[in-house]
Amino acid sequence: MRTKKWLQTGLAVVMASALLVVGCSNGNSGEKNSASGGENSEVSTEPVTFTYFGFGANKDTMASDTTIGKKLQEQTGVDWKMEYVVGDGSTKSGVMIAGGDYPDVISPVGELAKLLDAGAYIPLNDLIEKYGPNIKRVYGDYMNKITNEDGNIYILPFTANVNGYLSPPDPSSTFWMQRRVLKEFGYPEVKTLDQYFDLIEKYQAKYPKVDGKDTIGFATFAGTAGEFFTITNQPMHLAGYPNEGGVLVDMESHEAKLYQGTEDEKRWLAKLNEMNGKGLVDPETFTANKDQYLAKLTSGRVLGYVNYSWQINDATNNLRSAGNDDLRYVALPIVFDEGIKDAYVDPPSFVNNRGLGISVSAKDPVRIIKYFDNLLTDENQKLVEWGIEGETYTKNAEGRMVMSEEQLTNRNDNDFKRKFGFAYFDYEWPRYGDNSVYDDGNAHVPFNQPEVAAINYTEGDKTLLKAYNLKTFSDFYAEPVERPWYPAWSIEKEPGSPEQLFSQRAGDLQQKYYPRMVLAAPGQFEKVWNEYLAEYNKLDAKGYEEFMTNKVKARVEGKW
């Protein structure tokens, strides 16, 4: 089992923190996890309901209808009417901006630049200074990264790691294969794109139907503009780079080069075209909606697919709950060629353009910032990730937070997660980053806790890992390489700027030509590719690369 370099670093920081607390017994350490202090000591608990809007995918609810939301309401008096985007996020943000009337708080996802340009958010600097001791504690090391060029802080991001960096035991790639395919052929090594598709092709030829329905060799979700990156990002991963968005960043020179229009992109699309010619690619790849796509994954008909794990959580959890490990999937470190080192495991990173901010329409920004600050105590961060001791987790004799099999089953169940509130509060709110560690040494995210990860493995998981002589799923992958700028996709482009317009036009070309190239008749791919390349070469790719390179180099120098 390979050494977890980042885990060692995180634990070292935790130990140092523990020694500091022991050595400083004058009582000052109590402020660290307290919502009190300064002007924040007088917190009103009069009932109030604010509005929350998220540009991510979720179901609308009242926060108080969840266990977590109710607990937080009891502490603060604050409830939330939580709503999420339906349809195209860009259209929704445009409607908001045109009307000039916003929810109290907004989690903008990819609409941040547009909303900032419209003046939709208020600066948080003074509010943090007056009412945010916990906010300052959590984001203290990241203040230069969350401060806008105008000197203001507008959102509180979701990736501020506290007490170091704890490496996850179960990361994933974007390439997934149904486990029965691997099982059928004796769990072979599957490393390259050719090996991946060869195995799927062999299995589909042997078993063309499942439960009386045709199997689907390969699928991905490219039915909406908002998630088209699912298919466009793959040349980057196959070439051995982590998710930087549209560019590959050189480790030495820090130059950012586009992979659109390169042989890497052509090689990926040509392979999909070849597989489509053999009847392996889902014909609804570019037309199915998200619910239809997830239903296919849950049906067991799909042999392989491409997706980021967070895009398909509902399907993953439903398959696990169904109890048939053979119909579940495993993510594999697929690259173009044997000699390429995979880079699917993220290095320590900070994403500064995904967060929650207070809008200019907010009725009571002070009350809201106090709610945020209260949320950022260790106790409440444990509430939103672990739940309630004795109900959703327990502690062993050593003080380690653990879960029983029943508790884990609930934690993996979509309906339970929504009812309890994990599905609403464990991400799109001010929070500790996923790789954080509490002062007591426990992992912030339950599935990063070694004791929980071990119990979470099903018999099918254990069988698969044993077949590959691995202890955890992270052992499939290469060690991450530290990239101080990472991720480059979080570099914002101002609305209307040359780089934003390039990005928009280049993306439009991909949405226009990818379906044509993938679904082209045999022998027609080259012709469509040349048409696509001719259109792409009219754009200012060089100017975009210069912009990204300068931004990457600035981040390396600590200028975010």
C-alpha positions in Angstrom: 0.0 0.0 0.0 1.5 3.3 -1.0 2.4 6.0 1.5 -0.2 8.7 2.1 2.0 11.7 2.1 -0.9 14.2 2.6 -2.3 12.1 5.5 1.0 12.3 7.3 1.0 16.1 6.9 -2.5 16.4 8.1 -1.9 14.3 11.2 1.3 16.2 12.0 -0.7 19.4 12.1 -3.4 17.8 14.3 -0.7 16.6 16.7 0.8 20.0 16.8 -2.5 21.6 17.5 -3.2 19.1 20.3 0.1 19.9 21.9 -0.6 23.6 21.7 -4.0 23.2 23.4 -2.4 21.2 26.2 0.4 23.7 26.6 -2.0 26.7 26.7 -4.4 25.9 29.5 -5.3 29.5 30.1 -8.8 29.1 28.7 -8.2 31.1 25.5 -8.6 28.0 23.3 -12.3 28.0 24.1 -12.9 30.8 21.6 -11.8 28.5 18.7 -15.1 26.6 18.5 -17.5 29.2 19.9 -20.0 31.4 18.1 -19.6 34.0 20.8 -17.0 36.7 21.1 -17.0 40.4 20.4 -20.3 41.8 18.9 -21.3 38.2 18.1 -22.2 37.5 21.7 -25.7 39.0 21.4 -27.3 36.6 18.9 -31.0 37.1 18.4 -33.0 33.8 18.3 -36.3 35.5 17.2 -37.9 33.3 14.5 -37.0 34.4 10.9 -37.1 32.7 7.5 -34.6 33.6 4.8 -34.4 32.5 1.2 -31.6 30.3 -0.2 -31.0 29.6 -3.9 -28.5 27.1 -5.2 -27.4 26.7 -8.8 -26.6 23.0 -8.0 -28.9 20.1 -8.4 -31.2 19.3 -5.4 -34.8 19.2 -4.3 -36.5 22.3 -2.9 -37.3 22.1 0.9 -37.6 24.1 4.1 -34.5 23.7 6.2 -36.6 23.1 9.3 -38.1 20.0 7.6 -34.7 18.3 8.0 -33.2 17.2 11.2 -30.0 19.3 10.7 -31.9 22.4 9.7 -34.2 22.1 12.7 -31.2 21.8 15.1 -29.6 24.9 13.6 -33.0 26.7 13.8 -33.2 25.9 17.5 -29.7 27.4 18.0 -30.3 30.6 15.9 -34.0 31.0 15.3 -33.2 31.0 11.5 -35.1 28.9 9.0 -34.4 28.8 5.2 -36.7 28.4 2.2 -34.2 26.4 0.0 -34.7 26.4 -3.7 -32.5 25.0 -6.5 -32.1 25.7 -10.2 -34.4 23.9 -12.7 -33.2 23.9 -16.3 -30.4 26.1 -17.6 -28.5 28.0 -14.9 -27.5 30.8 -17.2 -31.1 31.5 -18.0 -32.1 31.6 -14.4 -29.2 34.0 -13.4 -30.2 36.2 -16.3 -33.8 36.4 -15.1 -32.5 37.2 -11.6 -30.3 40.0 -12.8 -32.9 41.5 -15.1 -35.4 41.7 -12.3 -32.9 42.9 -9.8 -34.6 40.9 -7.0 -32.5 38.2 -5.4 -32.9 35.5 -2.7 -31.2 36.4 0.6 -28.2 34.1 -0.2 -27.0 32.5 -3.4 -24.7 29.6 -4.1 -23.8 30.5 -7.7 -21.8 27.5 -9.0 -20.9 28.6 -12.6 -22.8 31.8 -12.5 -20.5 33.7 -10.1 -18.8 36.0 -12.6 -22.1 37.1 -14.1 -23.7 37.7 -10.7 -20.7 39.6 -9.4 -20.6 41.8 -12.5 -24.3 42.6 -12.0 -23.6 43.7 -8.4 -25.7 40.9 -6.9 -23.6 40.3 -3.8 -22.7 42.5 -0.9 -19.1 42.8 0.5 -18.6 40.6 3.6 -15.4 42.2 4.9 -16.9 44.3 7.7 -19.5 41.7 8.6 -16.8 39.1 9.0 -14.6 41.4 11.1 -17.5 42.3 13.5 -19.4 39.0 13.7 -17.2 36.2 12.3 -14.6 34.8 14.7 -15.1 31.3 13.3 -15.2 32.5 9.8 -11.8 34.2 10.4 -10.5 31.0 12.0 -11.5 28.8 9.1 -10.6 31.1 6.2 -7.7 32.8 7.8 -5.0 31.1 5.7 -7.1 31.6 2.6 -8.0 35.3 2.9 -5.8 36.4 -0.1 -7.5 33.6 -2.1 -11.1 34.7 -1.3 -10.5 38.4 -1.7 -11.6 39.9 -5.0 -9.4 42.2 -7.0 -11.4 45.2 -5.6 -10.4 44.2 -2.1 -13.8 42.7 -1.1 -14.9 39.2 -0.1 -18.2 38.3 -1.7 -18.5 34.5 -1.1 -17.3 31.9 1.5 -16.0 28.9 -0.5 -16.5 25.2 0.4 -12.9 24.0 0.3 -11.0 25.7 3.2 -9.2 22.7 4.8 -8.8 23.0 8.6 -5.9 21.3 10.4 -4.0 20.1 7.4 -5.0 17.7 4.6 -6.3 14.2 5.0 -6.1 12.1 1.9 -9.3 10.2 1.0 -9.1 6.4 1.0 -11.6 6.1 -1.9 -11.1 8.6 -4.7 -12.3 7.9 -8.2 -11.6 8.5 -11.9 -14.1 9.5 -14.5 -14.1 6.1 -16.3 -16.4 3.5 -14.7 -16.9 -0.1 -15.5 -19.6 -2.5 -14.3 -18.1 -5.0 -11.9 -19.6 -8.1 -13.6 -17.5 -7.2 -16.7 -14.3 -7.4 -14.7 -15.5 -10.5 -12.9 -16.4 -12.3 -16.2 -12.8 -12.0 -17.5 -11.0 -12.8 -14.2 -10.4 -9.2 -13.0 -7.8 -8.2 -15.7 -5.8 -5.0 -15.5 -7.5 -2.2 -17.4 -5.3 0.8 -17.8 -5.6 2.2 -21.3 -8.6 3.5 -23.3 -8.2 0.6 -25.8 -8.2 -2.0 -23.0 -11.3 -0.4 -21.5 -13.4 -0.5 -24.6 -12.0 -3.9 -25.7 -13.4 -5.5 -22.5 -16.8 -3.8 -22.9 -17.0 -4.9 -26.5 -16.1 -8.6 -25.6 -18.7 -8.6 -22.8 -21.5 -7.1 -24.8 -20.9 -9.6 -27.6 -21.2 -12.4 -25.0 -24.1 -11.0 -23.2 -26.1 -8.7 -25.5 -29.1 -8.5 -23.2 -29.8 -8.1 -19.4 -33.2 -9.0 -18.0 -34.5 -9.1 -21.6 -33.3 -5.7 -22.5 -30.3 -4.7 -24.7 -27.2 -3.9 -22.9 -25.6 -0.5 -23.4 -21.9 -0.7 -24.0 -20.9 2.8 -23.1 -22.8 5.9 -21.9 -22.1 9.4 -20.7 -24.2 12.5 -19.9 -23.9 15.2 -22.5 -27.6 16.2 -22.8 -27.3 19.7 -21.3 -25.0 22.6 -21.8 -24.4 22.8 -18.1 -22.8 19.4 -17.9 -21.3 19.1 -21.4 -17.8 19.2 -19.7 -18.4 15.6 -18.8 -17.5 14.5 -22.3 -15.2 17.4 -23.3 -12.9 17.0 -20.2 -11.8 13.4 -20.9 -8.8 14.1 -23.2 -7.2 15.9 -20.3 -7.6 12.9 -17.9 -6.5 10.4 -20.6 -3.4 12.4 -21.2 -2.4 12.2 -17.5 -3.6 15.5 -16.2 -6.0 16.4 -13.3 -9.1 18.4 -13.8 -7.9 21.9 -14.8 -10.8 22.7 -17.0 -9.8 23.5 -20.6 -6.0 23.5 -20.2 -3.0 21.4 -19.5 -0.5 23.1 -17.2 3.2 22.3 -17.5 4.7 21.4 -14.2 8.0 23.2 -14.9 7.1 26.3 -17.0 3.6 26.6 -15.7 2.4 27.4 -19.2 -1.3 26.6 -19.8 -2.0 25.0 -23.1 -5.5 24.2 -24.5 -6.2 20.6 -25.4 -9.2 21.5 -27.6 -8.2 21.2 -31.2 -5.3 18.9 -30.4 -4.5 15.3 -31.2 -5.6 14.4 -27.7 -9.1 15.6 -28.3 -9.1 14.0 -31.8 -8.0 10.7 -30.4 -10.8 10.6 -27.8 -13.5 11.5 -30.2 -12.2 9.1 -32.9 -12.4 6.3 -30.3 -16.0 7.2 -29.5 -16.8 7.3 -33.2 -15.2 3.9 -33.6 -17.2 2.5 -30.7 -20.4 4.0 -32.0 -19.8 2.3 -35.3 -19.7 -1.0 -33.4 -23.0 -0.2 -31.7 -21.4 0.3 -28.2 -22.3 4.0 -27.6 -25.7 4.9 -26.2 -27.6 6.6 -29.0 -29.2 9.0 -26.5 -25.9 10.3 -25.3 -26.6 13.8 -26.5 -30.4 13.9 -26.0 -31.3 12.1 -22.7 -32.1 14.3 -19.7 -30.4 13.7 -16.4 -33.2 11.6 -14.9 -33.3 9.4 -17.9 -29.5 8.9 -17.8 -29.4 8.1 -14.1 -32.2 5.6 -14.6 -30.1 3.8 -17.2 -27.2 3.5 -14.8 -29.5 2.2 -12.1 -31.1 -0.4 -14.5 -27.8 -2.4 -14.7 -27.9 -2.3 -18.6 -24.9 0.0 -18.9 -21.5 -1.7 -19.0 -19.3 1.4 -18.8 -19.7 5.2 -18.5 -17.9 8.4 -18.0 -18.8 10.8 -15.1 -17.4 12.6 -12.1 -18.6 10.7 -9.0 -20.6 13.7 -7.7 -22.7 13.9 -10.8 -24.2 10.4 -10.3 -24.4 10.1 -6.5 -28.1 9.2 -6.6 -27.6 6.3 -9.0 -24.5 5.1 -7.1 -26.4 5.0 -3.8 -29.5 3.4 -5.4 -27.3 0.6 -6.8 -25.6 0.1 -3.5 -29.0 -0.1 -1.7 -30.2 -2.7 -4.2 -27.6 -5.1 -2.9 -26.2 -6.6 -6.1 -22.5 -5.8 -6.2 -22.1 -7.2 -9.7 -24.3 -4.4 -11.1 -22.4 -1.7 -9.3 -19.5 0.1 -10.9 -15.8 0.7 -10.1 -13.8 3.7 -11.3 -10.6 2.9 -13.1 -7.5 5.0 -13.8 -7.9 5.0 -17.6 -5.2 6.8 -19.7 -4.3 6.8 -23.4 -1.2 4.7 -23.2 0.6 2.4 -20.7 3.4 4.8 -20.1 1.2 7.7 -18.9 0.9 8.3 -15.2 -2.7 8.9 -14.2 -3.6 12.1 -12.2 -7.2 11.4 -11.1 -6.5 12.0 -7.4 -6.7 15.7 -6.6 -3.7 17.3 -4.9 -4.3 19.7 -2.0 -6.4 22.5 -3.6 -8.6 25.5 -3.0 -11.5 26.4 -5.2 -12.3 30.1 -4.7 -15.2 30.5 -7.2 -17.6 28.1 -5.6 -19.2 29.4 -2.4 -22.2 31.1 -0.7 -22.7 34.8 -0.6 -25.3 37.3 0.7 -27.2 39.2 -1.9 -28.0 42.9 -2.1 -31.7 41.9 -1.5 -30.9 40.3 1.9 -33.3 41.4 4.6 -30.8 41.1 7.5 -27.1 40.5 6.5 -26.0 40.6 10.2 -28.3 37.8 11.2 -27.2 35.8 8.2 -23.5 36.2 8.8 -24.0 35.2 12.4 -25.7 32.0 11.2 -22.8 31.3 8.9 -20.4 31.8 11.8 -22.3 29.6 14.1 -22.3 26.9 11.4 -18.5 27.0 11.4 -18.0 25.6 14.9 -16.5 22.1 15.2 -19.8 21.0 16.8 -21.9 22.1 14.0 -19.5 20.9 11.3 -19.8 17.5 12.9 -23.6 17.9 12.9 -23.7 18.6 9.1 -21.3 15.8 8.2 -21.7 13.1 10.9 -25.1 14.0 12.4 -26.0 13.2 16.0 -23.9 11.1 18.3 -25.8 7.9 19.3 -28.1 8.2 16.3 -26.1 8.5 13.1 -22.7 7.7 14.6 -21.0 6.7 17.8 -17.6 7.1 19.5 -15.4 4.2 20.5 -13.3 4.0 23.6 -10.4 5.9 21.9 -12.8 8.8 21.0 -12.8 7.8 17.3 -16.1 8.6 15.5 -17.4 5.4 13.9 -20.6 4.1 12.3 -22.4 0.8 12.5 -23.5 -1.0 9.4 -27.0 0.2 9.9 -25.8 3.8 10.3 -23.7 3.5 7.2 -26.7 2.1 5.3 -28.7 5.2 6.2 -25.8 7.5 5.4 -25.7 6.0 1.9 -29.5 6.2 1.4 -30.7 9.1 -0.7 -34.1 9.5 1.1 -32.5 9.4 4.5 -29.9 11.9 3.5 -32.5 14.4 2.4 -34.8 13.8 5.4 -31.9 14.2 7.9 -30.4 17.1 6.0 -27.0 15.7 4.9 -28.0 16.2 1.3 -28.6 19.9 1.9 -26.1 21.0 4.5 -22.9 19.0 4.0 -21.7 21.0 1.0 -23.2 24.2 -0.4 -22.8 26.2 2.9 -19.7 27.7 4.5 -17.9 24.6 5.7 -14.6 22.9 6.4 -13.0 21.5 3.3 -13.4 17.7 2.6 -9.9 17.0 3.7 -10.1 18.7 7.0 -9.4 17.1 10.4 -11.0 18.1 13.7 -9.0 19.1 16.7 -9.7 15.7 18.3 -8.1 13.9 15.3 -11.3 12.7 13.6 -11.8 13.2 9.9 -14.3 15.9 8.9 -15.8 13.7 6.2 -17.0 10.4 7.5 -15.8 8.4 4.5 -12.3 9.8 5.0 -12.2 8.2 8.4 -10.3 4.9 8.0 -12.6 3.1 10.5 -15.7 4.1 8.5 -14.1 3.4 5.1 -13.3 -0.2 6.3 -16.9 -0.8 7.5 -18.3 0.8 4.4 -16.8 -1.8 2.1 -19.4 -4.4 1.0 -18.5 -8.0 0.3 -18.3 -7.1 -3.3 -15.9 -4.3 -2.6 -13.7 -6.7 -0.6 -13.8 -9.3 -3.3 -12.8 -6.8 -6.0 -10.0 -5.3 -3.9 -8.7 -8.8 -3.1 -8.7 -9.8 -6.7 -6.4 -6.8 -7.5 -4.3 -7.2 -4.3 -5.3 -3.8 -3.0 -6.4 -2.6 0.4 -8.4 0.5 -0.6 -9.7 1.9 -3.9 -7.1 4.7 -3.7 -4.5 2.1 -4.4 -5.7 1.9 -8.0 -4.3 5.4 -8.6 -0.9 7.2 -8.7 0.0 9.6 -5.9 -1.1 13.2 -6.5 1.5 15.7 -7.5 1.3 19.1 -5.7 0.1 21.9 -7.9 0.1 25.3 -6.1 -2.3 26.8 -8.7 -4.8 24.0 -8.7 -7.4 23.9 -10.1 -7.1 26.2 -13.1 -10.7 25.8 -13.9 -11.5 28.0 -10.9 -9.8 31.0 -12.6 -12.7 33.4 -13.2 -13.1 35.2 -16.6 -14.9 38.6 -16.5 -18.1 38.6 -18.4 -17.6 40.1 -21.9 -13.8 39.8 -21.7 -11.9 38.2 -24.6 -11.1 35.1 -22.6 -14.7 34.7 -21.5 -15.9 35.1 -25.1 -13.3 32.6 -26.3 -14.4 30.1 -23.8 -18.1 30.6 -24.7 -17.5 30.3 -28.5 -15.1 27.3 -28.1 -17.7 25.5 -26.0 -20.4 26.3 -28.5 -18.3 24.6 -31.2 -17.9 21.5 -29.0 -21.6 21.3 -28.4 -22.3 21.7 -32.2 -19.6 19.3 -33.5 -19.2 16.6 -30.8 -22.5 14.9 -31.6 -21.7 15.0 -35.3 -18.2 13.5 -34.8 -19.2 10.8 -32.3 -22.3 9.7 -34.3 -20.8 10.1 -37.8 -21.0 7.2 -40.2 -17.8 5.1 -40.5 -15.3 6.9 -42.7 -16.9 10.4 -42.2 -15.2 11.3 -38.9 -12.1 12.8 -40.5 -14.2 15.1 -42.6 -16.3 16.4 -39.7 -13.1 16.8 -37.5 -11.5 19.0 -40.2 -14.7 21.2 -40.4 -14.6 21.5 -36.6 -10.9 22.4 -36.6 -11.3 25.0 -39.3 -14.0 26.8 -37.2 -12.0 26.4 -34.0 -8.8 27.9 -35.6 -10.7 31.1 -36.3 -10.8 31.8 -32.5 -8.0 33.4 -30.5 -6.7 30.4 -28.7 -3.3 31.9 -28.2 -4.7 34.9 -26.4 -6.7 32.6 -24.1 -3.6 30.5 -23.3 -1.6 33.7 -22.5 -4.3 34.8 -20.1 -4.5 31.4 -18.3 -0.7 31.1 -18.2 -0.4 34.5 -16.5 -3.1 33.6 -14.0 -1.5 30.3 -13.2 1.9 31.9 -12.7 0.3 34.5 -10.4 -1.2 31.8 -8.3 2.2 30.1 -8.0 3.5 33.4 -6.6 0.6 33.4 -4.1 -1.4 36.0 -6.0 -5.0 34.7 -6.3 
